[in-house]
Amino acid sequence: MKKSEAEKRIKELRELINYHNKQYYVYDNPVISDAEYDKLMRELEELERKFPELVTPDSPTQRVGGEPLPYFTQVVHRVPMMSLSNAFDEGELRDFHRRVTEVVGNDVEYVVELKIDGLAVSITYENGIYKTAATRGDGEVGEDVTQNVKTIKSVPLKLDFPPDKSPAILEVRGEVYLPKEDFRKLNEEREEQGLPLFANPRNAAAGSLRQLDPKVTAKRPLAVFIYGLGYAEGIEFETHYEALQFFKRIGLRVNPHIVLFDKFDDVVDYCLSWNEKRHELPYEIDGMVIKVNSLEQQRLLGSTAKSPRWAIAYKFPAEQKTTVIKDIIVRV
Ligand SMILES: CC(C)(CNC(=O)c1ccc(Oc2ccccc2)cc1)c1ccc2c(N)nc(N)nc2n1
């Protein structure tokens, strides 16, 4: 095959593979079989082997990065990654709502999201191409985990911008997690190998993401849900819900159980309902997150040094298990 034909076919294959990744990971609606998908990947890998000069960093074949790192470099977040204040019961939830309405009045909508029990990451795309990823760290400075996050199949390496909206820089935040079933299997393998077990999926995700060798991370079936905007150049949103819809449209994986409410009683009912329903989810959640939808109202409410006044986490009552102590995250 001539180089020009290879170039054309490589472009086609990348677009096809990106499309099928979006169908599978973002819309949970694959339209080809795994075997057919693998065939496309193999053809692309074969062509890139024949024409290595045609390989680009955003090619779907470039997920498992380079050599192990000696250490993680630090990344200063353009916008701090804040934490959430907590509400532990309905009363505290209603106190939050009262504080909000005292500032912005009664015409307020809320977006309610699951609080995935994983670890927070920030992912930056430049002109729609995956660029960097960092852990939350202390909120101001995190660890550069670009190579490791790149191995997560539900993280797109190229965003699908519509012609009228293509931000030069888009930095989003989300939660990296390990699904329950994969956590169980991982601990089963570790037991067989006589290795220490992970205490819970969150620790397993953290331990997997903080690996210095991306080939180890690549073996861990991590996943991500994007839940917020960090920083953007070249695009503006009026509401949080609009931002989430845009994220989904361009290929970022957003949780399917996010709901917009305009009555706080419905927010409360929805939060309480998930204390039971969560046991059927394929991943662990430790609560719900309630956010004022209007970005203008968010600005009016502002933030404390630590957390926004326009969002709160509703934590489920701790199950009668061993007391939850702050787990020490180790790299194993
Ligand atoms: C709401 C926010 C705290 C993110 N937002 C921010 O980190 C943030 C940071 C600076 C902001 O504005 C500032 C900009 C510049 C300076 C200071 C504040 C606004 C939001 C948050 C935190 C954890 C979440 C979680 N585990 N699950 C879900 N589903 N949502 C979550 N949302």
The ligand as an SDF file (V2000), in Angstrom:
LIG
                    3D

 32 35  0  0  0  0  0  0  0  0999 V2000
  -18.3680   21.2060   42.8710 C   0  0  0  0  0  0  0  0  0  0  0  0
  -16.9930   20.5420   43.0760 C   0  0  0  0  0  0  0  0  0  0  0  0
  -16.3120   21.1380   44.2870 C   0  0  0  0  0  0  0  0  0  0  0  0
  -16.1230   20.7680   41.8250 C   0  0  0  0  0  0  0  0  0  0  0  0
  -15.9080   22.1990   41.5820 N   0  0  0  0  0  0  0  0  0  0  0  0
  -14.7200   22.8080   41.8520 C   0  0  0  0  0  0  0  0  0  0  0  0
  -13.7510   22.1830   42.2510 O   0  0  0  0  0  0  0  0  0  0  0  0
  -14.6270   24.2790   41.6440 C   0  0  0  0  0  0  0  0  0  0  0  0
  -13.4490   24.9290   41.8610 C   0  0  0  0  0  0  0  0  0  0  0  0
  -13.3690   26.3130   41.7010 C   0  0  0  0  0  0  0  0  0  0  0  0
  -14.4810   27.0260   41.3380 C   0  0  0  0  0  0  0  0  0  0  0  0
  -14.4820   28.4180   41.1820 O   0  0  0  0  0  0  0  0  0  0  0  0
  -13.3570   29.1100   41.5310 C   0  0  0  0  0  0  0  0  0  0  0  0
  -12.5640   29.6070   40.4890 C   0  0  0  0  0  0  0  0  0  0  0  0
  -11.4190   30.3270   40.8070 C   0  0  0  0  0  0  0  0  0  0  0  0
  -11.0610   30.5360   42.1490 C   0  0  0  0  0  0  0  0  0  0  0  0
  -11.8690   30.0040   43.1800 C   0  0  0  0  0  0  0  0  0  0  0  0
  -13.0440   29.2940   42.8770 C   0  0  0  0  0  0  0  0  0  0  0  0
  -15.6720   26.3570   41.1100 C   0  0  0  0  0  0  0  0  0  0  0  0
  -15.7440   24.9750   41.2460 C   0  0  0  0  0  0  0  0  0  0  0  0
  -17.1460   19.0420   43.2080 C   0  0  0  0  0  0  0  0  0  0  0  0
  -16.2620   18.3120   44.0020 C   0  0  0  0  0  0  0  0  0  0  0  0
  -16.3980   16.9210   44.0800 C   0  0  0  0  0  0  0  0  0  0  0  0
  -17.4240   16.2840   43.3660 C   0  0  0  0  0  0  0  0  0  0  0  0
  -17.6540   14.8740   43.3840 C   0  0  0  0  0  0  0  0  0  0  0  0
  -16.8760   14.0440   44.0980 N   0  0  0  0  0  0  0  0  0  0  0  0
  -18.6530   14.3500   42.6560 N   0  0  0  0  0  0  0  0  0  0  0  0
  -19.4550   15.1550   41.9230 C   0  0  0  0  0  0  0  0  0  0  0  0
  -20.4460   14.5940   41.2030 N   0  0  0  0  0  0  0  0  0  0  0  0
  -19.2890   16.4920   41.8590 N   0  0  0  0  0  0  0  0  0  0  0  0
  -18.2910   17.0780   42.5730 C   0  0  0  0  0  0  0  0  0  0  0  0
  -18.1340   18.4350   42.4910 N   0  0  0  0  0  0  0  0  0  0  0  0
  1  2  1  0
  2  3  1  0
  2  4  1  0
  2 21  1  0
  4  5  1  0
  5  6  1  0
  6  7  2  0
  6  8  1  0
  8  9  1  0
  8 20  2  0
  9 10  2  0
 10 11  1  0
 11 12  1  0
 11 19  2  0
 12 13  1  0
 13 14  1  0
 13 18  2  0
 14 15  2  0
 15 16  1  0
 16 17  2  0
 17 18  1  0
 19 20  1  0
 21 22  1  0
 21 32  2  0
 22 23  2  0
 23 24  1  0
 24 25  1  0
 24 31  2  0
 25 26  1  0
 25 27  2  0
 27 28  1  0
 28 29  1  0
 28 30  2  0
 30 31  1  0
 31 32  1  0
M  END
$$$$
